Amino acid sequence: MKEHRKLRINGHSHLLPYPEEIPQFMKDKEIFWVDKDRKYMLQKDWNRPITDSSFFLDEKLAWMERFKIDHAVVLNLSQLYGNGLRVEEMRQALRFQNDFNAKVQRENPSKFTCGFVVHPGFMEGACWEIERCVNELGMQLLCLPTHYMDTIGTWRCIFDEENEPLFALANKYNLAVEIHPYDGEKFIKLENTSWRFHLIWMLAQCADAYHFLTLNGYQDKYPNMRTCFAHGGQLAQINLGRRIQGFDGRPDLFEGKSHPRKAVGHKNIFFDTLVHDTGGLQLLIKNQGSKQVLMGLDDPYPLGEMESAQQSSYPGKILDLAMEQKIINETERDAIWEDNVIQWLCGDDEAAKKKLVNRILG
């Protein structure tokens, strides 16, 4: 794997369609659209400013060139998890997202690996969509939310045992899985103020999903499925001791469950670097080991690792700081940028790894 130059692969990126690429029904139904001036992304009763031009393809490619990023893993848009939509609208919206991402990957193979999304509340359709995206579209990354709304309006964790058919297919097809939080304000009964759902509750959502992945032992039950948690699974790191003590102290609450210790540093569980400070990164690496950590910029969102004058920030800064503070060495830094991302995407399939590297190198 090491004959080629060191690669810089961003394992957590996002991309908006240009306004004219979004089907009219998405705007008519107020599901999701972008205004013609490319200033806002919108849904019914919601809008968010587009804070950087690299939300769009051509501008993203120029941004990657500027910061010497060879390749990016594009996740689905969180706004298109489909929660609360009628089944037909949800199916069309998710299919649009998956076809869009597949097109981006197909037309820019050296630059992007793109994910696809399904809605677990409609299991038969979700399994069918996994088959379609893998077999017809050639995609290898399944994007799932930490939580979703089921058909009777109840919010559930993605690692509910009812969703095992999804994980069985991920295992069958050797898929990478991305777990990303969103929609917290729809089921956490607090006023949506001071950005609390993005700054605090998203991290708690990741910790909750990690809790149930590990309690159910899915990292061992589905050995060909490799799961990455967005934003470093940050609260899951500080919360590890409490979960272990809870498991040991109240075994009656965890009958038939797997001990939290068994998942720590597991080769099938990854976390991205987006924890915003070296103290958080140091804890993540101390808990899980550097091999389970991969580069994630969450670009181009303002909570991503973007260029910022007031924060004197730029993509890759946290790893440079971690090097200065001797949290990681050069070999570990290079692996976080390259090897660990490839391991998450491809697992132990050496042919797939070689194919991905050749695709990136063109």
C-alpha positions as CSV (number, residue, x, y, z in Angstrom):
1,M,0.0,0.0,0.0
2,K,2.9,2.4,0.5
3,E,4.6,2.6,-2.9
4,H,2.5,5.7,-3.7
5,R,2.9,9.2,-2.3
6,K,1.1,10.0,1.0
7,L,-2.6,10.7,0.3
8,R,-4.8,13.1,2.1
9,I,-8.3,11.7,2.2
10,N,-11.1,13.6,4.0
11,G,-13.5,11.0,5.5
12,H,-16.4,13.4,6.3
13,S,-17.5,15.8,3.7
14,H,-20.8,17.2,2.4
15,L,-22.0,18.4,-1.0
16,L,-25.1,20.4,-2.1
17,P,-26.7,20.0,-5.5
18,Y,-26.8,23.1,-7.5
19,P,-30.3,24.6,-7.4
20,E,-31.2,23.5,-10.9
21,E,-30.2,19.9,-10.1
22,I,-32.9,19.6,-7.4
23,P,-36.2,18.2,-8.8
24,Q,-39.2,20.5,-8.8
25,F,-41.3,18.2,-6.6
26,M,-38.7,18.6,-3.8
27,K,-39.5,22.4,-3.7
28,D,-43.3,21.9,-4.4
29,K,-43.5,19.5,-1.4
30,E,-41.2,21.7,0.6
31,I,-38.9,18.8,1.3
32,F,-35.6,20.4,0.4
33,W,-34.3,23.0,-2.1
34,V,-31.6,25.7,-2.6
35,D,-32.5,29.2,-3.7
36,K,-31.4,30.3,-7.1
37,D,-28.9,32.8,-5.7
38,R,-27.2,29.9,-3.7
39,K,-27.6,31.8,-0.5
40,Y,-29.8,29.4,1.5
41,M,-30.8,25.8,1.8
42,L,-34.5,25.5,2.7
43,Q,-37.2,23.1,3.9
44,K,-40.7,23.8,5.1
45,D,-40.5,26.3,8.1
46,W,-36.6,26.0,8.0
47,N,-33.7,27.6,6.3
48,R,-30.0,27.8,6.8
49,P,-27.4,30.1,5.2
50,I,-24.9,28.6,2.7
51,T,-21.8,29.7,4.4
52,D,-19.2,28.7,1.9
53,S,-19.1,28.3,-1.9
54,S,-17.5,24.9,-1.5
55,F,-20.9,23.5,-0.7
56,F,-21.1,23.0,-4.5
57,L,-19.2,20.7,-6.8
58,D,-16.9,23.0,-8.9
59,E,-16.1,25.2,-5.9
60,K,-15.5,22.1,-3.7
61,L,-13.0,20.8,-6.2
62,A,-11.1,24.1,-6.2
63,W,-11.2,24.1,-2.4
64,M,-9.7,20.6,-2.3
65,E,-7.0,21.6,-4.7
66,R,-6.2,24.7,-2.6
67,F,-5.7,22.6,0.6
68,K,-4.1,19.6,-1.1
69,I,-6.9,17.2,-0.3
70,D,-6.7,14.3,-2.7
71,H,-10.1,12.7,-2.1
72,A,-13.2,13.2,-0.1
73,V,-15.9,10.9,1.3
74,V,-19.2,12.6,0.7
75,L,-22.0,11.7,3.1
76,N,-25.7,12.3,2.5
77,L,-27.3,15.6,3.5
78,S,-28.7,15.3,7.0
79,Q,-31.8,17.2,5.8
80,L,-32.6,14.1,3.7
81,Y,-33.0,11.4,6.3
82,G,-36.7,11.5,5.4
83,N,-38.0,11.6,9.0
84,G,-41.7,12.5,9.2
85,L,-42.3,12.4,5.4
86,R,-45.0,10.4,3.8
87,V,-43.6,7.1,2.5
88,E,-43.8,8.0,-1.2
89,E,-42.2,11.4,-0.7
90,M,-39.5,9.9,1.5
91,R,-38.7,7.3,-1.1
92,Q,-38.4,9.8,-3.9
93,A,-36.3,12.2,-1.8
94,L,-33.9,9.6,-0.7
95,R,-33.7,8.2,-4.2
96,F,-32.8,11.6,-5.5
97,Q,-30.0,12.0,-2.9
98,N,-28.6,8.6,-3.7
99,D,-28.7,9.1,-7.5
100,F,-27.1,12.5,-7.1
101,N,-24.3,11.1,-4.9
102,A,-23.8,8.2,-7.3
103,K,-23.5,10.6,-10.2
104,V,-20.9,12.7,-8.4
105,Q,-18.8,9.6,-7.7
106,R,-19.2,8.2,-11.2
107,E,-18.2,11.5,-12.9
108,N,-15.4,12.4,-10.4
109,P,-13.9,9.0,-9.4
110,S,-10.5,10.3,-8.4
111,K,-12.0,12.9,-6.2
112,F,-15.0,11.4,-4.4
113,T,-16.4,8.3,-2.7
114,C,-20.1,9.0,-2.0
115,G,-22.5,7.4,0.5
116,F,-26.1,6.5,0.1
117,V,-29.0,6.7,2.7
118,V,-32.0,4.6,3.6
119,H,-34.8,5.0,6.1
120,P,-35.0,2.1,8.6
121,G,-38.7,2.8,9.4
122,F,-39.6,1.1,6.1
123,M,-37.4,-2.0,6.2
124,E,-38.4,-3.7,3.0
125,G,-37.8,-0.6,0.9
126,A,-34.6,0.2,2.8
127,C,-33.1,-3.3,2.0
128,W,-34.2,-3.0,-1.6
129,E,-32.4,0.4,-1.8
130,I,-29.2,-1.0,-0.3
131,E,-29.3,-3.7,-3.0
132,R,-29.9,-1.1,-5.7
133,C,-27.2,1.3,-4.6
134,V,-24.6,-1.5,-4.2
135,N,-25.4,-3.6,-7.3
136,E,-26.5,-0.9,-9.7
137,L,-24.8,2.3,-8.6
138,G,-21.5,0.7,-7.3
139,M,-21.7,2.4,-3.9
140,Q,-20.0,1.0,-0.8
141,L,-20.9,3.5,2.0
142,L,-24.2,3.3,3.8
143,C,-25.2,6.5,5.7
144,L,-27.5,6.2,8.6
145,P,-28.8,8.6,11.2
146,T,-28.2,8.0,14.9
147,H,-32.0,8.2,15.4
148,Y,-35.1,7.9,13.2
149,M,-38.9,8.1,13.4
150,D,-40.7,4.8,12.9
151,T,-44.0,4.3,11.1
152,I,-46.1,5.2,14.3
153,G,-44.1,8.3,15.1
154,T,-41.8,6.9,17.8
155,W,-38.2,8.0,17.7
156,R,-35.7,5.1,17.9
157,C,-32.0,4.5,17.9
158,I,-30.5,3.2,14.7
159,F,-29.0,0.2,16.5
160,D,-32.4,-1.1,17.5
161,E,-32.5,-4.9,17.0
162,E,-35.4,-4.5,14.5
163,N,-32.8,-3.0,12.1
164,E,-30.6,-6.1,12.0
165,P,-31.6,-6.8,8.3
166,L,-29.8,-3.6,7.4
167,F,-26.6,-4.7,9.2
168,A,-26.9,-8.2,7.7
169,L,-26.8,-6.6,4.2
170,A,-23.9,-4.3,5.2
171,N,-22.1,-7.4,6.3
172,K,-22.9,-9.3,3.1
173,Y,-21.6,-6.5,0.9
174,N,-18.6,-5.5,3.0
175,L,-20.0,-2.0,3.5
176,A,-18.6,0.9,5.4
177,V,-21.3,2.6,7.6
178,E,-21.4,6.2,8.7
179,I,-23.5,7.2,11.7
180,H,-24.4,10.9,11.8
181,P,-26.7,12.8,14.2
182,Y,-29.6,15.1,13.2
183,D,-33.2,16.0,14.0
184,G,-32.5,16.2,17.8
185,E,-34.9,19.1,18.2
186,K,-37.7,17.0,16.9
187,F,-37.6,14.6,19.9
188,I,-35.6,16.3,22.6
189,K,-38.2,18.6,24.3
190,L,-36.1,21.7,24.7
191,E,-36.3,25.1,23.0
192,N,-34.1,25.3,20.0
193,T,-31.9,28.1,21.1
194,S,-28.2,29.0,21.1
195,W,-27.4,26.2,18.7
196,R,-27.7,23.7,21.5
197,F,-28.7,20.8,19.3
198,H,-25.6,21.1,17.1
199,L,-23.2,22.0,19.9
200,I,-24.3,19.5,22.6
201,W,-27.2,17.2,21.7
202,M,-25.7,15.9,18.4
203,L,-22.7,14.6,20.4
204,A,-25.1,13.0,22.9
205,Q,-27.0,11.4,20.0
206,C,-23.7,9.8,18.7
207,A,-23.0,8.6,22.3
208,D,-26.4,7.0,22.5
209,A,-26.0,5.2,19.1
210,Y,-22.5,4.0,20.2
211,H,-24.0,2.7,23.4
212,F,-26.5,0.4,21.6
213,L,-24.1,-0.7,18.8
214,T,-21.7,-2.0,21.5
215,L,-24.3,-3.4,23.9
216,N,-25.7,-5.5,21.0
217,G,-22.2,-6.5,20.0
218,Y,-22.8,-5.7,16.4
219,Q,-19.1,-5.0,15.8
220,D,-18.5,-8.8,16.2
221,K,-21.9,-10.1,15.0
222,Y,-21.4,-8.4,11.6
223,P,-17.6,-8.6,11.1
224,N,-17.6,-7.3,7.5
225,M,-19.5,-4.1,8.6
226,R,-17.2,-1.2,9.7
227,T,-19.0,1.7,11.5
228,C,-17.7,5.3,11.8
229,F,-19.2,7.8,14.2
230,A,-19.2,11.4,13.2
231,H,-17.7,14.2,15.3
232,G,-15.4,11.8,17.1
233,G,-18.3,10.2,18.9
234,Q,-17.1,12.8,21.3
235,L,-19.4,12.3,24.3
236,A,-19.0,8.5,24.0
237,Q,-15.3,9.0,24.8
238,I,-15.8,10.9,28.1
239,N,-18.7,8.7,29.0
240,L,-16.9,5.3,28.7
241,G,-16.2,4.9,32.4
242,R,-19.7,5.6,33.4
243,R,-21.1,3.1,31.0
244,I,-18.7,0.4,32.2
245,Q,-19.6,1.1,35.9
246,G,-23.3,1.1,35.0
247,F,-23.0,-2.3,33.3
248,D,-21.0,-3.8,36.2
249,G,-23.2,-2.2,38.9
250,R,-26.6,-3.1,37.5
251,P,-26.2,-6.3,35.5
252,D,-29.9,-6.9,35.8
253,L,-30.4,-4.1,33.3
254,F,-28.1,-5.6,30.7
255,E,-29.1,-9.3,30.5
256,G,-27.8,-10.8,27.2
257,K,-25.9,-7.6,26.3
258,S,-22.2,-7.3,25.5
259,H,-19.8,-5.6,27.9
260,P,-18.8,-2.0,26.9
261,R,-15.1,-2.9,27.4
262,K,-15.3,-5.5,24.5
263,A,-15.9,-2.7,22.0
264,V,-13.1,-0.3,23.1
265,G,-10.5,-0.1,20.3
266,H,-12.4,-2.6,18.2
267,K,-11.1,-2.8,14.6
268,N,-14.6,-2.4,13.2
269,I,-15.4,0.8,15.0
270,F,-14.0,4.1,13.8
271,F,-14.3,7.8,14.8
272,D,-13.5,10.9,12.8
273,T,-11.1,13.6,14.1
274,L,-13.7,16.4,14.3
275,V,-13.5,17.1,18.0
276,H,-12.3,20.7,17.7
277,D,-9.4,20.5,20.2
278,T,-6.3,18.4,20.9
279,G,-7.6,17.5,24.4
280,G,-10.6,15.8,22.8
281,L,-8.4,14.2,20.2
282,Q,-6.0,12.9,22.8
283,L,-8.8,11.3,24.8
284,L,-10.2,9.7,21.6
285,I,-6.8,8.2,20.7
286,K,-6.1,7.1,24.3
287,N,-9.5,5.3,24.4
288,Q,-9.7,3.8,21.0
289,G,-6.1,3.8,19.5
290,S,-5.0,5.9,16.6
291,K,-5.8,3.2,14.1
292,Q,-9.5,3.7,14.7
293,V,-9.4,7.4,14.0
294,L,-9.8,8.9,10.5
295,M,-9.7,12.4,9.2
296,G,-13.0,14.2,9.1
297,L,-13.3,17.8,8.2
298,D,-17.2,18.1,8.0
299,D,-16.6,20.7,5.3
300,P,-18.0,23.1,4.4
301,Y,-20.2,23.6,7.5
302,P,-19.1,26.3,9.9
303,L,-18.6,23.6,12.6
304,G,-16.3,21.8,10.2
305,E,-12.5,22.3,10.1
306,M,-12.6,25.2,7.7
307,E,-10.3,28.1,7.0
308,S,-11.2,30.8,9.6
309,A,-9.3,34.0,10.5
310,Q,-10.8,34.4,13.9
311,Q,-9.9,30.8,14.9
312,S,-6.6,30.9,12.8
313,S,-7.9,27.6,11.5
314,Y,-7.5,25.6,8.3
315,P,-8.2,22.0,7.2
316,G,-5.8,19.6,8.9
317,K,-4.9,22.0,11.8
318,I,-5.9,19.6,14.6
319,L,-3.5,17.0,13.4
320,D,-0.7,19.5,13.0
321,L,-1.3,20.7,16.6
322,A,-1.4,17.1,17.8
323,M,2.0,16.5,16.1
324,E,3.4,19.6,17.9
325,Q,2.0,18.4,21.2
326,K,3.4,14.9,20.6
327,I,-0.1,13.3,20.9
328,I,0.6,11.5,17.6
329,N,3.7,10.9,15.5
330,E,4.2,11.4,11.7
331,T,3.3,7.8,10.9
332,E,0.0,8.0,12.9
333,R,-0.8,11.4,11.2
334,D,-0.3,9.9,7.8
335,A,-2.4,6.9,8.7
336,I,-5.3,9.1,10.0
337,W,-5.2,10.9,6.6
338,E,-5.0,7.8,4.5
339,D,-4.7,4.2,5.7
340,N,-7.4,4.4,8.4
341,V,-9.9,6.0,6.0
342,I,-9.2,3.3,3.4
343,Q,-9.5,0.6,6.1
344,W,-12.9,1.9,7.1
345,L,-14.1,2.0,3.5
346,C,-12.6,-1.3,2.3
347,G,-12.0,-3.5,5.4
348,D,-9.6,-6.3,4.8
349,D,-10.4,-6.6,1.1
350,E,-6.9,-5.9,-0.3
351,A,-8.2,-5.8,-3.9
352,A,-10.7,-3.2,-3.0
353,K,-8.0,-1.1,-1.3
354,K,-5.8,-1.2,-4.3
355,K,-8.7,-0.4,-6.6
356,L,-9.6,2.7,-4.4
357,V,-6.0,3.9,-4.3
358,N,-5.6,3.5,-8.1
359,R,-8.9,5.4,-8.6
360,I,-7.6,8.3,-6.4
361,L,-4.3,8.4,-8.2
362,G,-6.1,8.3,-11.6
